[in-house]
Amino acid sequence: MTRKGILATYEKFLPLTEKTPRLSLCEGDTPLLSLRHLGTELGIDLLAKYDGLNPTGSFKDRGMVLAVAKALEEGARAIVCASTGNTSASAAAYGAAAGIPCFVLLPAGQVAAGKLAQALLYGARVLAVRGNFDRALELARLAAGEREMALVNSLNPYRLFGQRSGAWEICDELCSPPDWLILPVGNAGNISAYCAGFEFYREIGRIDKLPRLFGVQADGAAPLVRGFEIDTPETLATAIRIGRPVSADKARRAVEVTKGQFLSVTDDEILDAQRALASGEGVFAEPASCAPLAALRKLKAQGKLPEGIRVVMVLTGNGLKDPDAVIHRIPLPEEIDGTWEALSAALEL
Ligand SMILES: *Cc1c(COP(=O)(O)O)cnc(C)c1O
């Protein structure tokens, strides 16, 4: 099957009209990898939905393609978003592909270098707001209301609609849902979208049960685990550094109806998981994306991970976006003289 992008592949399941432009950067259709080493270690059948292989390197492309296509259809003059990084990269890319101006509001000094470079290079007008993500989002909503701009944050219902495609692809490939689906939670849109995607497939008879949904937050930014909003969220996993998740209610419902759970992990546990995933499986995901693996390891250590279940972990973003998160925490390359003697001494297995 050739890659066609989300809009063409799931045309019948998405709110498209004849007038919706069939925008595509060939998003979606990402690999479902079997993680054999880590799975054996954890005593489960562990699969990873490798969404860091989307066009801009994160799952955000799944919903952005639909949100921007709809903005074009509805005659918006520009698109605007607030972002911890990946939303802006995606909005800027689809804005460029669609030929519509894009404004991006970022929390100043809190965005990973790779993501900032993307937004700038794709030609968005990037504004660094003094304040955190939650404040940037308030301002983006204001901008959308005051000007004829389409807000393409996950408040935009088309974003979550497009993100349902992640659940659909997993079911299409496995022919049945996994026992558990585990993913990182920031603004809580993606977990809500997965739930809606699985529920839709159950409604049309493609699957007969829902997977249990597990949402993982960082300890310093865990409003859904704690049960109250956090004014100053802190974590090196910048993609989930959010204290007031917009889709909190939907996410709580998702966890409730699927009998799942919210969990949290420390930044150190996230970095350990990131290394284990890279060195154990050859998969480099950004810190936020590794929170689920950290949580699975923690559950295993606590004896709370059932043996033999099939678990799909969503790797939401590509590790190359944020090398700074790891580069200071791993040993730097060993420097040697440019001689065979020096090299030969270093080639011990
Ligand atoms: C956006 C993002 C998240 C959080 O997703 P929400 O829908 O905001 O919960 C997690 N990981 C990565 C890499 C992201 O870009």
The ligand as a Tripos MOL2 file, in Angstrom:
@<TRIPOS>MOLECULE
LIG
   15    15     1     0     0
SMALL
NO_CHARGES

@<TRIPOS>ATOM
      1 C1          2.1440   17.0210   22.4570 C.3       1 LIG1
      2 C2          3.0030   15.9340   22.9500 C.ar      1 LIG1
      3 C3          2.6380   15.1210   24.0370 C.ar      1 LIG1
      4 C4          1.4070   15.3850   24.8560 C.3       1 LIG1
      5 O1          0.2180   15.1390   24.1640 O.3       1 LIG1
      6 P1         -1.1440   15.7890   24.6770 P.3       1 LIG1
      7 O2         -2.1240   15.5090   23.6210 O.co2     1 LIG1
      8 O3         -0.8740   17.2400   24.8770 O.co2     1 LIG1
      9 O4         -1.4550   15.1120   25.9760 O.co2     1 LIG1
     10 C5          3.4570   14.0770   24.3810 C.ar      1 LIG1
     11 N1          4.6040   13.8330   23.7210 N.ar      1 LIG1
     12 C6          4.9930   14.5810   22.6740 C.ar      1 LIG1
     13 C7          6.2670   14.2600   21.9930 C.3       1 LIG1
     14 C8          4.2060   15.6520   22.2470 C.ar      1 LIG1
     15 O5          4.6030   16.3920   21.2210 O.3       1 LIG1
@<TRIPOS>BOND
     1     1     2 1
     2     2     3 ar
     3     2    14 ar
     4     3     4 1
     5     3    10 ar
     6     4     5 1
     7     5     6 1
     8     6     7 2
     9     6     8 1
    10     6     9 1
    11    10    11 ar
    12    11    12 ar
    13    12    13 1
    14    12    14 ar
    15    14    15 1
@<TRIPOS>SUBSTRUCTURE
     1 LIG1         1 GROUP 0 **** ****
